[in-house]
Every structure is written in structure tokens, then in C-alpha cells.
Amino acid sequence: MSVDKFDVIVVGGGPAGSAAAYTLAKAGVKVAVVERGERCGCKNMTGGRLYGHSLKRLIPDYEQRAPLERRITKERVSFVTRRGATSLEFSCRGLGGKQAASYSVVRAKFDDWLAREAEAQGAFYINGIRVDDLVVRNGKVCGIAAGEDSLEADVVILADGANSLLGQKLGLVKPLQPKEFAVGAKEVIRLGRGTIEERFSLSGGEGCAWMFVGEPTGGGMGGGFLYTNEDSVAVGIVATVSDVGYSGKSVAGLLDDFVSSPLIAPLIEGGELCEYSAHLVPEGGLKMMPQLYGHGVMLCGDAAAMVMNLGYVVRGMDLAIESGRLAAETYIELAARHDFRPEALRLYRKKLESSFVLREMRRHRGAPKAFASRGVFTRLPVLAEDVMKAMFTVDGVNTSGLPVKVLAAAKKYGFGQLARDMLRLLTSV
């Protein structure tokens, strides 16, 4: 590694790190990004959806330049039992509007593209290097250490992922708590563009985002997902770490069952498995968010637990990009007076509070608790099935009207428990 000093070192070349590097380099700041992978995106995983609003603020014409897969025009949510599924679908070609479109993406392509955009602005990328420690003098972070090499900077931005060991060493990030994290595992299955559009009733560059609750995790806390890419589908499971043992199966076992289930198997029949990946997801919301800054250091993206899972919407990349940009802007504003003490870097949190990032995380701070209720994953799918089955069963015997059938299904759930679960969900999401 070069011994030259940089103004800023960014640890991690994911969306948060590259957004910070892009913003800094564009302003003429000497910035280095140190990425553990041989290239950005080669080890990164996400379900596969990008809400584009924050990227549009960073790169206004990204839709013409970025390697996007499909624009999401179809949303599905399914409550799944062993016998069937109750699904809600919303399909609209104008979904999201011009300023709020969302796309399926492949991280290996997308992260690499965003890194090259930052490089084009002047950012310096160092790939294939694991940062082992931080250089700290008199309580101030002054750089990074990798093996016997070190690199110094005025400020270090940590964008090193969900389990930020560097943030933990500084005492900014609390040790991992199993109830606050989930394990995500997915398969990417190549089917061909025409097959995808036929099986999911799509046309042109349209795409589908599909969330599943219930049987995909064996009633455990978490869910399943499916996103359509240009010529492949990403299908996977997300399971809360502390609850993985509930179903008696590993996450890999749950994924195997999911892709071979009657709901999914026909949709991927004849496809070619081209990727298998897994990663850790922070899901504790605002309560698990660490100290966002210290003396000479800021945290952004997954390292700062900036992820929201509302069941029907899972967001991380848009928060990561925005936080990376705001961390960079914080440095740019403070550089003139060369003051990077915690009192000065508090400006970063103020920027986050003024943005959608902390406003929305605060608004949905109750979501983790709401989804900690077992009924959401066990009783609610069964309730939906009982109601739907009653609605559409015509046997010449049961002639009760719909209200009576709904009440009968709700009685099995338990009126008090149903009211509590619904209240938690409605107030948090």
C-alpha cells in the first residue's frame, strides 16, 4: 500500500462507500476506498432491489447509465401455509413515478459500476485488501492498518457492512445480538428473458417484486423473496438469527424447501443455477443503530444498521447511498477548518435527521417489535387461508354469509391476539 496520506479513507466499496467516494472525489477531495473483494460487488449480496431516489440525487442520469435489470411494476405479498397461499398483488406501469422508480439489480454489476463512476471522478480504489485495524492516536482515528501496512487520512468513513468489526473496536458499534440480525440466503436462477416475461406476465423491461410470509421460514421470524432480473430470478430466504432453530432446519434447508415448493418450483423449472450467496442483515431498526461518528470517523450504510424491513418493503441500498453522500458532504463542510472532533462531526447526524434516513427509521422504529410476534408468521397466514377458503368454497351445505365466515376464522386465531398483532403492525408499518 502507498504511504501517501489521503484526506479521507473509505472502508468498503459497496453502495455507501462508493457514494461517499463519488461525492468526495467530485469535490476534489483526495479519497481512497479500500475494498476486501477483488472487485467491488464480487462478495456483496442483497435481495436485489434498488429504490432509485437517493441514487438520482447522486447521479441524476443513472437510469441511462447504470446496469439496471428490470423496473419494478408489479408488487406481490403472499401469506403461505403448507397447503396454499393468499396473495395480494398490485400491478401498475407507473409504479413509483418518475422520481421514485425502483429496479432489480445484480450487485456484482451494480457495485462495480458505481465504483467505476467514483473512479472517473478521481477516487482511488485499493481492492483485495482486508482492513485489520484502525490507526488511533490520542483518541482520534488517523487511518487504517492492513497487516504490516498502514495508510493515513484526516477522516475514515466506515462502510464495512453489517458486522462492522472496526466499529466494534472503536466502541461505536455494540457486539452482535442474534435477535437484531437476520441471515439472508438466495439463489439466482437463469431462465431467459422470454421465459421470465411469460411466467410472470411481464412485458418489456417490467419486473416483479414478491415477498412471502409464513411457511417459507417454517413459521419462524423472517420471510421469502423473489425478484425478476433481466434473464434470471433471485429467490431467497431471510431468517432472524435468534429464531433460526424454530423450524428445526438450517437457512440452507429452508431455502431448498422454498425453491422446491409448489409455489416456486413451476416458476423456475428448467432454469440454471448461476449464483448462491448468503449474508448478514441488520434488522433491529433505530434501536440497534450505533454511535454514528467519533473522533475522525463516521459510519454509514449497513455498518450503521441503516436497514428497514416492513414486511412488504425491505430497504437498505437507498439508505446506504444517501448516508454515504451525507458523510462525504459532512467532511467537505468541515475540511476548511480542519476540525474532525466528535463535536464537529455531529453535523453528520444532523444531516441524517434532516434527510429521509433518520426520519423514516424513526417513524418505523416499532417494526422490529411488531415482527417479533410469532402470530405474524404462524397464525396470520392460516387466518388468511381460512378466510379465503371460506369465501370461495361452494358446497351446497355451508350457506353462512361472509361476515360469519370471517368471524369464525378470527375466533380460531383469537380475537385478543389478533387485535394486538394488527395494532402492532398498523402502528409500525
C-alpha distance (Angstrom), angle and dihedral (degrees) to the residues before:
residue distance angle dihedral
M1 . . .
S2 3.78 . .
V3 3.79 116.1 .
D4 3.82 92.2 -143.5
K5 3.77 115.7 120.6
F6 3.78 119.5 -118.3
D7 3.78 128.7 -156.6
V8 3.82 90.9 -128.4
I9 3.79 134.3 9.8
V10 3.80 118.0 -159.0
V11 3.81 117.0 -159.0
G12 3.81 109.2 -150.4
G13 3.79 131.8 30.7
G14 3.80 99.5 -138.9
P15 3.83 123.7 114.6
A16 3.83 94.0 -71.7
G17 3.80 94.5 47.9
S18 3.79 95.8 44.4
A19 3.82 92.5 44.9
A20 3.80 88.3 54.8
A21 3.81 91.8 46.0
Y22 3.80 92.6 48.0
T23 3.81 92.4 51.3
L24 3.81 93.6 45.7
A25 3.80 96.2 45.5
K26 3.79 92.0 47.0
A27 3.83 87.7 56.7
G28 3.81 91.3 51.3
V29 3.80 96.4 -103.5
K30 3.82 116.9 149.6
V31 3.81 101.2 -120.8
A32 3.80 134.4 171.0
V33 3.80 125.6 -164.8
V34 3.81 116.4 -155.3
E35 3.81 112.1 -159.5
R36 3.80 125.7 -176.7
G37 3.81 94.1 -149.3
E38 3.79 123.1 80.2
R39 3.78 85.5 -115.1
C40 3.78 132.6 4.1
G41 3.78 112.2 -83.2
C42 3.79 97.9 18.1
K43 3.82 92.1 110.7
N44 3.80 100.5 24.4
M45 3.77 123.0 106.5
T46 3.77 136.2 -173.8
G47 3.77 133.9 159.3
G48 3.74 85.8 -100.9
R49 3.80 113.4 -104.2
L50 3.79 130.6 119.2
Y51 3.80 122.2 -168.1
G52 3.77 97.8 -151.3
H53 3.83 104.1 -153.8
S54 3.82 96.9 94.9
L55 3.81 93.0 43.8
K56 3.79 88.7 51.2
R57 3.80 89.3 58.4
L58 3.80 88.9 51.3
I59 3.82 99.0 41.2
P60 3.82 109.7 12.7
D61 3.81 95.2 -164.7
Y62 3.82 96.2 43.8
E63 3.81 91.8 124.4
Q64 3.79 90.1 66.8
R65 3.81 94.1 44.5
A66 3.79 112.3 29.8
P67 3.85 123.1 89.0
L68 3.80 94.9 -111.0
E69 3.81 119.7 171.1
R70 3.82 109.8 -158.1
R71 3.79 135.0 -17.8
I72 3.81 108.5 -118.8
T73 3.80 109.9 -118.7
K74 3.80 98.8 150.9
E75 3.82 126.5 61.2
R76 3.80 123.6 -170.9
V77 3.80 132.2 179.6
S78 3.81 119.2 -174.3
F79 3.81 130.8 -168.9
V80 3.78 103.4 -153.0
T81 3.80 131.7 -159.6
R82 3.79 129.6 172.9
R83 3.79 89.7 -93.8
G84 3.78 104.0 42.0
A85 3.79 149.9 -36.5
T86 3.79 136.4 -98.8
S87 3.80 109.1 -149.7
L88 3.76 136.1 -169.3
E89 3.81 117.1 -160.2
F90 3.78 133.2 -171.3
S91 3.78 116.9 -173.5
C92 3.80 122.5 -177.0
R93 3.80 130.6 148.6
G94 3.80 89.1 -148.5
L95 3.81 93.7 52.8
G96 3.77 110.4 150.5
G97 3.79 95.8 7.4
K98 3.78 126.7 -120.5
Q99 3.80 95.8 -58.8
A100 3.81 97.6 38.8
A101 3.79 106.5 44.3
S102 3.79 118.6 146.3
Y103 3.78 129.1 -153.2
S104 3.76 140.9 -167.0
V105 3.80 110.1 -117.5
V106 3.79 139.1 -176.0
R107 3.79 108.1 -131.9
A108 3.80 94.9 -147.2
K109 3.80 88.4 61.4
F110 3.79 99.8 33.2
D111 3.81 99.2 47.1
D112 3.79 91.2 46.6
W113 3.81 90.7 51.2
L114 3.81 93.7 49.3
A115 3.81 90.5 48.8
R116 3.80 90.6 52.0
E117 3.81 89.4 49.8
A118 3.81 88.8 54.6
E119 3.81 90.8 46.6
A120 3.79 89.7 52.6
Q121 3.80 87.7 57.6
G122 3.82 90.4 52.5
A123 3.82 105.1 -90.1
F124 3.82 115.3 146.0
Y125 3.83 116.2 -134.9
I126 3.79 123.9 -157.9
N127 3.81 109.6 -168.4
G128 3.79 132.2 -170.1
I129 3.82 93.7 31.9
R130 3.80 125.0 121.7
V131 3.78 114.7 -151.0
D132 3.79 106.8 -136.3
D133 3.77 101.0 -179.3
L134 3.77 147.1 -10.9
V135 3.78 126.7 -105.2
V136 3.80 106.4 -122.8
R137 3.81 126.0 -178.8
N138 3.79 123.9 178.9
G139 3.79 89.2 -13.7
K140 3.81 94.4 -53.0
V141 3.81 123.6 116.0
C142 3.82 104.8 -125.2
G143 3.80 102.3 170.3
I144 3.80 146.7 -48.1
A145 3.79 136.8 -72.5
A146 3.81 126.7 -145.8
G147 3.76 113.2 -179.5
E148 3.80 106.5 -52.4
D149 3.80 93.3 -20.8
S150 3.77 127.0 88.5
L151 3.77 136.5 -172.9
E152 3.79 124.7 -161.9
A153 3.79 134.2 -147.3
D154 3.78 141.4 160.4
V155 3.82 91.2 -114.1
V156 3.82 135.3 15.5
I157 3.80 120.9 -152.5
L158 3.81 113.2 -156.3
A159 3.80 112.6 -147.0
D160 3.79 93.7 149.9
G161 3.78 99.8 134.2
A162 3.78 141.2 -103.5
N163 3.79 97.8 -39.9
S164 3.80 98.9 47.0
L165 3.79 102.7 -171.0
L166 3.80 90.2 176.8
G167 3.79 90.8 54.3
Q168 3.80 88.8 49.5
K169 3.81 91.7 52.0
L170 3.79 89.2 56.0
G171 3.79 91.5 49.2
L172 3.81 91.3 -119.0
V173 3.82 95.0 109.8
K174 3.79 122.1 53.2
P175 3.82 118.0 -130.2
L176 3.78 114.8 -88.6
Q177 3.81 115.0 -77.4
P178 3.84 112.4 -159.5
K179 3.82 93.2 -141.1
E180 3.82 90.6 57.2
F181 3.80 97.2 53.1
A182 3.78 136.5 60.0
V183 3.79 132.2 -161.0
G184 3.77 115.2 -128.6
A185 3.81 120.9 -161.1
K186 3.79 126.5 176.5
E187 3.77 146.2 171.1
V188 3.78 124.5 -144.5
I189 3.79 110.1 -148.9
R190 3.80 121.5 -167.5
L191 3.79 113.3 -140.0
G192 3.78 105.8 154.6
R193 3.77 128.8 -103.2
G194 3.80 96.6 -92.4
T195 3.80 94.3 48.8
I196 3.80 92.0 51.1
E197 3.78 93.2 50.1
E198 3.79 91.9 47.4
R199 3.81 96.7 47.1
F200 3.80 95.8 43.7
S201 3.83 97.0 36.4
L202 3.80 93.3 -117.8
S203 3.77 132.6 144.6
G204 3.79 134.9 -159.9
G205 3.78 111.8 -16.8
E206 3.82 94.4 -20.4
G207 3.81 119.3 133.6
C208 3.80 141.8 -166.9
A209 3.82 130.1 -134.2
W210 3.81 114.1 -163.6
M211 3.81 128.1 -175.2
F212 3.83 125.3 -167.6
V213 3.82 131.0 -159.9
G214 3.79 129.2 -171.2
E215 3.79 123.8 12.4
P216 3.84 96.6 34.7
T217 3.82 87.6 73.6
G218 3.81 94.4 32.5
G219 3.80 89.1 -109.0
G220 3.80 90.6 -53.3
M221 3.79 122.3 132.7
G222 3.78 109.7 -79.5
G223 3.77 134.5 46.0
G224 3.76 149.2 -136.1
F225 3.78 132.4 -91.5
L226 3.79 141.2 -166.7
Y227 3.79 127.9 -169.2
T228 3.79 126.5 -178.3
N229 3.79 116.1 -132.5
E230 3.79 125.5 -170.9
D231 3.81 95.2 -82.0
S232 3.82 102.6 -4.4
V233 3.79 142.7 46.6
A234 3.80 127.4 -128.9
V235 3.79 110.6 -145.0
G236 3.78 123.6 176.6
I237 3.78 155.0 140.4
V238 3.80 131.5 -113.9
A239 3.83 115.5 -162.7
T240 3.81 128.9 179.1
V241 3.81 108.1 -113.0
S242 3.80 95.6 -132.9
D243 3.81 90.9 50.4
V244 3.80 101.1 44.2
G245 3.80 92.0 106.2
Y246 3.82 94.2 56.2
S247 3.81 94.7 89.7
G248 3.80 94.3 39.3
K249 3.79 90.8 -121.1
S250 3.78 135.4 100.5
V251 3.81 120.6 -115.0
A252 3.81 88.3 -106.2
G253 3.81 89.3 52.8
L254 3.79 91.5 49.8
L255 3.79 90.1 50.8
D256 3.81 91.6 50.2
D257 3.80 90.1 52.0
F258 3.80 92.1 46.3
V259 3.80 97.2 52.3
S260 3.82 90.7 46.1
S261 3.83 94.5 46.8
P262 3.83 120.4 114.1
L263 3.79 88.5 -111.2
I264 3.82 96.8 57.0
A265 3.81 107.9 20.0
P266 3.84 96.6 74.2
L267 3.81 90.6 50.6
I268 3.81 94.2 55.5
E269 3.80 98.8 33.8
G270 3.80 112.0 138.7
G271 3.81 92.5 14.9
E272 3.80 127.0 136.7
L273 3.80 119.9 -124.0
C274 3.81 105.3 -129.1
E275 3.82 102.9 162.8
Y276 3.79 139.5 25.2
S277 3.79 119.2 -177.9
A278 3.79 143.3 156.0
H279 3.78 136.9 -168.9
L280 3.79 145.4 166.0
V281 3.81 119.5 -93.1
P282 3.83 124.4 -160.9
E283 3.80 107.3 -135.4
G284 3.79 104.8 161.8
G285 3.79 92.7 99.5
L286 3.78 123.5 -156.8
K287 3.82 93.3 -16.4
M288 3.81 93.1 63.8
M289 3.80 96.0 42.9
P290 3.82 109.4 124.4
Q291 3.78 130.4 -138.3
L292 3.81 99.6 -67.5
Y293 3.79 98.6 -149.2
G294 3.76 143.3 20.1
H295 3.80 137.0 172.1
G296 3.80 103.2 -39.7
V297 3.82 95.8 -13.8
M298 3.83 140.6 92.1
L299 3.83 131.6 -174.9
C300 3.80 125.7 -145.2
G301 3.80 142.1 168.1
D302 3.80 119.3 9.5
A303 3.82 90.3 -12.3
A304 3.82 85.7 66.4
A305 3.85 92.4 44.0
M306 3.80 91.3 -113.2
V307 3.80 97.4 162.9
M308 3.81 129.7 117.0
N309 3.80 123.9 -162.0
L310 3.80 111.6 -173.5
G311 3.78 95.2 165.0
Y312 3.80 94.8 -115.9
V313 3.82 93.0 45.4
V314 3.81 128.3 36.3
R315 3.80 116.1 -170.2
G316 3.76 132.6 -176.7
M317 3.80 112.9 120.2
D318 3.81 95.5 61.5
L319 3.81 91.0 50.3
A320 3.81 90.3 46.3
I321 3.80 94.0 52.3
E322 3.80 93.2 46.7
S323 3.81 93.8 47.1
G324 3.81 91.3 48.8
R325 3.79 90.8 51.4
L326 3.81 92.4 47.9
A327 3.81 92.7 47.7
A328 3.80 88.1 53.9
E329 3.79 92.6 47.8
T330 3.80 89.3 50.5
Y331 3.81 90.8 56.6
I332 3.81 92.0 46.5
E333 3.82 91.8 53.4
L334 3.81 93.6 46.8
A335 3.80 97.6 41.8
A336 3.80 94.2 81.7
R337 3.79 91.9 64.9
H338 3.82 94.1 30.8
D339 3.77 92.4 -133.4
F340 3.80 114.1 145.8
R341 3.78 100.1 157.7
P342 3.81 117.2 132.3
E343 3.80 89.4 -103.6
A344 3.80 89.4 60.0
L345 3.81 96.6 39.4
R346 3.79 88.7 56.4
L347 3.80 81.4 88.1
Y348 3.83 87.0 77.7
R349 3.79 92.3 61.8
K350 3.80 90.6 46.1
K351 3.79 89.2 54.9
L352 3.80 91.0 49.6
E353 3.80 90.7 49.2
S354 3.80 90.1 52.7
S355 3.80 91.3 49.0
F356 3.79 129.6 69.0
V357 3.82 90.8 -100.1
L358 3.79 101.7 79.7
R359 3.81 94.4 23.0
E360 3.80 91.1 61.1
M361 3.79 95.9 38.0
R362 3.79 88.6 53.1
R363 3.80 91.9 46.4
H364 3.81 91.1 53.0
R365 3.80 97.9 37.0
G366 3.82 90.4 121.9
A367 3.81 95.0 59.2
P368 3.84 96.7 90.9
K369 3.82 90.7 53.7
A370 3.80 92.0 45.9
F371 3.79 91.2 53.2
A372 3.79 91.0 47.4
S373 3.81 87.8 74.7
R374 3.80 110.4 103.6
G375 3.79 91.5 -147.5
V376 3.80 92.7 69.4
F377 3.80 89.6 63.6
T378 3.81 101.3 32.9
R379 3.81 114.2 23.3
L380 3.82 100.1 28.8
P381 3.84 95.8 61.0
V382 3.82 89.5 47.5
L383 3.81 91.0 48.7
A384 3.81 90.7 51.6
E385 3.80 90.3 48.9
D386 3.81 93.3 48.7
V387 3.80 92.0 50.3
M388 3.81 94.0 46.8
K389 3.79 93.0 44.7
A390 3.80 90.8 50.6
M391 3.80 91.5 48.2
F392 3.78 95.5 52.1
T393 3.81 101.7 35.0
V394 3.80 113.8 103.5
D395 3.79 110.8 178.2
G396 3.80 105.1 145.7
V397 3.80 90.5 -116.0
N398 3.80 109.5 69.9
T399 3.80 105.1 58.6
S400 3.81 100.5 162.5
G401 3.79 116.5 130.9
L402 3.79 124.1 -109.0
P403 3.84 96.8 -95.5
V404 3.80 90.9 57.2
K405 3.82 91.0 49.3
V406 3.78 92.4 49.1
L407 3.81 91.3 48.9
A408 3.79 90.7 49.9
A409 3.81 91.0 52.7
A410 3.82 92.0 45.9
K411 3.81 90.5 50.8
K412 3.80 90.0 58.8
Y413 3.83 89.0 52.2
G414 3.80 92.2 47.8
F415 3.80 119.5 -107.6
G416 3.80 95.0 -127.1
Q417 3.80 94.5 46.8
L418 3.80 91.6 45.5
A419 3.80 91.2 51.8
R420 3.81 91.8 49.5
D421 3.81 93.9 47.2
M422 3.81 93.0 46.7
L423 3.80 92.1 47.9
R424 3.82 91.8 51.3
L425 3.79 91.8 48.8
L426 3.79 96.9 44.9
T427 3.80 95.0 46.8
S428 3.81 94.1 47.4
V429 3.80 104.4 39.8
